[in-house]
Amino acid sequence: MNLTDALLPADLLRFANFVWLLVLLRALRWAPWRALLANPKIQHVFLGSSFVLFLMWIFEVGVRPALGFHFLGVTVYTLMFGWSLSAIGVSIITVGVTLMSGDWSALAANALLLGILPVSTSYGVYYLVHRYLPRHLFIYIFLCAFFNAMLAAGAAVLALVLLLVVTETYTFARISHEYLPFVPLYLFPEGMLNGMLTTILIVLQPDWLKTYDDEVYLRH
């Protein structure tokens, strides 16, 4: 799923830099820096989770450049830290992945596609569920974690396919033949991974989930 320098037009890559900068400025402004700096435990959890996510992102299976799969894991990451810290975290992780690949021109495009978009999708789904549906443990695990992760990964795949087709990097016929048939096999494990990790955190470390409260969800 990682884009390379040669796949997209230079003008589009430069525009991605501008969009990424705007998103980062908003995330830096909204991030709960006081709470983070005042709590060394949360700092360690954030750094540790980011490192685990980095390890997940560097392993990718695919048939052609950009037409691959790797676990995102950003939904449980977003449930743990909220939108702003997650957006900052995935941006830093993308920089780490780019250090290994060397595709610096595609850095912003990858950060937006594989980080900011699924993080924003994950937080948006959580916000809608939290606002309009009952505060129930099953709803939180199934909708905010399992289904949410599938939707976030699906959004990243859809955006990738549209981008590659519009820029004529690959034809839709080739993508539909070589890539799309494997998407369902990717989305379900992504949902299972995030759902299981969220469930484990609820049982063992509920205070690591910023979006979860025992008193609210267990009461129902």
N, C-alpha and C positions, 0 to 999 in steps of 0.2 A: 504493500500500500504506500510505501515511501516513494515520493516523487524524486526525480533526478534533474539535474540542471538542463539536460538536453531535451527533456520531454515537453516543456512548455515554452511559449514565446517569452522573450526577455521583458517586454513591456508588461505582461501579465505578472511575472515574478516581481517586478518593481512595484506594481500596484499592491501585490500581496504584502510587501514590506510596509507600505503605508497603512493598510488595514490592520495588520498585526500590531503596529506601533500604537494605533488608537486604542485597540483592545487592551494592550498591556498598560497603557496610561490609566484607563478606567479601572482595571483590576488593581493596580498599585494604589490608586486613590481610595478604593473601597475596602481594601484588605484590612482585617482587624489586627493591625500591627501591635497595638498595646497588649491585647490579650495574648498574642503569640509570643512576644518578647518577655512577658511576665510569667510564662509557663514553660519551663525547660522540657517538661514531659511532652507537651504538644509539639515542641520544636523537634524532639527526637523522633516522634511518631511521623511527623511530616517529612523529615529527611529520610527516614527508613522506608516509608511508603513510596516516596519518590524514587529511591534507589531500586526497589523491587519493580516498580513500573518501568524503569529504564531497562532492567534486565529482560523484562517481557518484550519490550519494543525492539530490541536488537536481534531477536530471532524471528525471521520471517520466511514463509514458504510461498513460492509463487512460480509462475511459468514465464512471465515477461516482466521487464521493469515497470513498477507501479501496480502490476496486476498480481498482487500477492495478498497474504493474510498474516496478521499477527494479533494476538490478544491485545485489546486496548486497556481494559481494566479501569477506565476512567469513571465509570458510574459509581462504584464503591468509593473511589477516590474523592469524587464530588460530594457524596453523602457524608464523607468524613470531614471535609474541610470547607465546604461551601464553594460558590462560584469563583470568587476572586482569588483565593489562595490556590485553587485547583487550576485556574487559568495561568497563574504565574508558574506553578509547578510543572505543568505539561510543557510550557514554553522552555523552561530550563532543561527538562528531559529531552526535548527536541534538539536543543543545542548539543547535549551530550551525544545523542545518536548521530548528529551531523559531524561531530568530531571524528567519528569512526568511518563515515561514508565519504566525507569531503565535498558533499553537494551543497555548498554554502549559498548559492543563488536560490536554491529551492527551500531554504530554511524556513522562511516566513510562510510559504505555501503549505509545507508539511505541518508547521505549528498550527495553522488555521484548520487544515483538513483533519488531521489526526488528533489534535488536542482541543483547540478552542470550540470547534463545532460539536464534537460529542460531549464535552463538558457542559456547554450551553444547553444542548438537548437534554442531558441528564438532569440538570438543575431545573430546566423549564418543566419537565414532566413531574419532578418532585414537587415543584411549587403548585402546579395544577392539582395534583393528588392531595397535597396537604390542605389546599384551600377549599376544594369542593367535595372531597370524599371523607367518610368517617375516619377518625384516627384509630385504626385497627392494625394490630401487628401483622396479620396476614396480608392486608392491603399494602402495608409498607414494604414487606419482603417481596411480594409478588409483583406489584406495580412499580414501586420506586427502585427496586433492585433488578429483579429478573427481567421483566418486560422492558423496563427502562433501558437496561444495558443492550438488549436486542435492538431497540429503537435507535439508540445512540450510534451503535455500530452500523446499523442500516443506513442512517443518515450520512455517515462518513463514506460508506460504499457508494451510495447514490450520488453524492457530490463528486466523488472521484470519477465515476463513470461519466457523468455529465461533462465534467471538465475535460476528460480525455477525448470524448466524442466531439464536443464543440470546438476544441483546438485541433481536431483532426489528427491527434496523435495515434489513435487506433480507430478503426471503423467499429460501428456498433455491432455489425455482424461478427467480427472477430471477438469482441468482448462477450457478446451473448453466447458464443460457442466455447470460448476458452476460460471464461471467468465467472459469469453469472450462475451457471449450474452449481457451482461450489458455494455460493453465498449462503444458502440455507444451512449447509453443514458447518458454516462458520458462526452464524448468528446464534444458534441454540447453545453451543458450548460457551459463547461469550455471556449469554444470559445466565447459564448455570454457574459459571465462575463467579460472577458478581453477586448472584443470589446466595451462593454458599458462603462466600466471604462475608457478606453482610449479615447472614444468619449467625455465623461464628462470632462476629464482633458483638452482635446483640447479646449473645450468651456469655461471652468471656470479657469483653471490653466495651460495654455500651457507651462509656464516656468518650471513646474515640470517634464516635459518630456525632458530628455536629448537628445533624438533622434529626436525631432520634432522642426521645426522652422516655425512660421507663415509666414514669408516673403517668404520662399521657397515653401511651400505646398499650401498656399492660392493664390499665384501668378499664379499657374497653374489650 
